[in-house]
Amino acid sequence: MLSNAIKHYTNPVRGKLLFEISLRGQATAKELQKKFPDIPQATLYRYLKMMLADSTIKVVEEKQVRGTIEKTYAPTTNLVSLTANRSEAIQRIWDDNDREAVMELLLALVAGITAEFENYLKSEDVNFEADGFSFKTAPVYATAEELTEVKHALGELMAKLMANEPDGERRLHNLCTIITPPKTP
């Protein structure tokens, strides 16, 4: 189940939907459509169906609304965005020092980012500067405390951006951070 959630979080649209459902505790397709008007309705329903099929989310209520059935979706576990506070499952991976699970998480993240870049670079109207596209590596010498301070500061900045609503100028991006393990001399 965790690998399915990771797979969805690494897709910018599915990640937004799953994060919103997790944040609210439950949501209807109508509520999600209102929150994310830039996501085409067909895409939204296709992604909800995909997340239902792999048990990342579940239907917790169905009610009749003007000739259709409105479903209310909830996460199957206490999921929280991977870029913010880690979910209980991810925290257990850290606490247990589960190297295999960490590798699975990292591979899913890198695969998702790679797929995003591949799709973007195939696009006809690529404009790196205007699209905000970038990637950087900055080798730094730091203590664990200094890295923790940086992670908290980045988390605060990312939380502000995550609260933004889509509009004519704001477009959906994934902002990913990876701090590599220390290099051995």
Residue pairs with C-beta under 8 A, 6 or more apart in sequence:
1 54
1 55
1 56
1 76
1 77
1 89
2 89
2 90
2 101
3 104
3 108
4 51
4 54
4 55
4 56
5 18
5 56
5 77
5 79
5 87
6 82
6 104
6 105
6 108
6 109
7 108
7 112
8 14
8 15
8 17
8 18
8 47
8 50
8 51
8 56
9 15
9 18
9 19
9 81
9 82
9 112
10 108
10 109
10 111
10 112
10 113
10 115
10 174
11 112
11 115
11 116
12 116
12 172
12 173
12 174
13 39
13 43
13 47
13 172
14 47
14 50
14 51
15 81
15 174
16 36
16 39
16 172
17 32
17 36
17 39
17 44
17 47
17 48
17 51
18 51
18 56
18 57
18 75
18 79
19 80
19 81
19 162
20 27
20 32
20 35
20 36
21 27
21 32
21 57
21 73
21 74
21 75
22 75
22 78
22 79
22 80
22 81
23 80
23 81
24 31
25 74
26 60
26 61
26 72
26 73
26 74
27 35
27 72
27 73
28 70
28 71
28 72
28 73
29 44
29 45
29 48
29 70
29 71
29 73
30 70
32 39
32 44
32 48
33 39
33 41
33 44
35 165
36 44
36 166
37 166
38 166
38 171
38 172
48 57
48 73
51 57
51 73
52 58
52 59
52 73
55 76
56 75
56 76
56 79
57 73
57 74
57 75
57 76
58 73
58 74
58 75
58 76
59 71
59 72
59 73
60 72
60 73
60 74
61 71
61 72
62 69
62 70
62 71
62 72
63 69
63 70
63 72
64 70
77 87
77 88
77 89
78 87
78 88
79 87
80 86
80 87
81 162
82 90
82 105
82 109
83 155
83 158
83 162
83 175
83 176
83 177
84 155
84 158
84 159
84 162
86 94
90 105
92 98
93 101
93 102
93 105
94 102
106 178
109 176
109 178
112 174
113 174
113 176
116 174
120 126
120 131
120 133
126 133
128 134
131 171
132 173
142 150
147 179
150 179
151 177
151 179
154 177
158 175
161 175
164 170
166 172
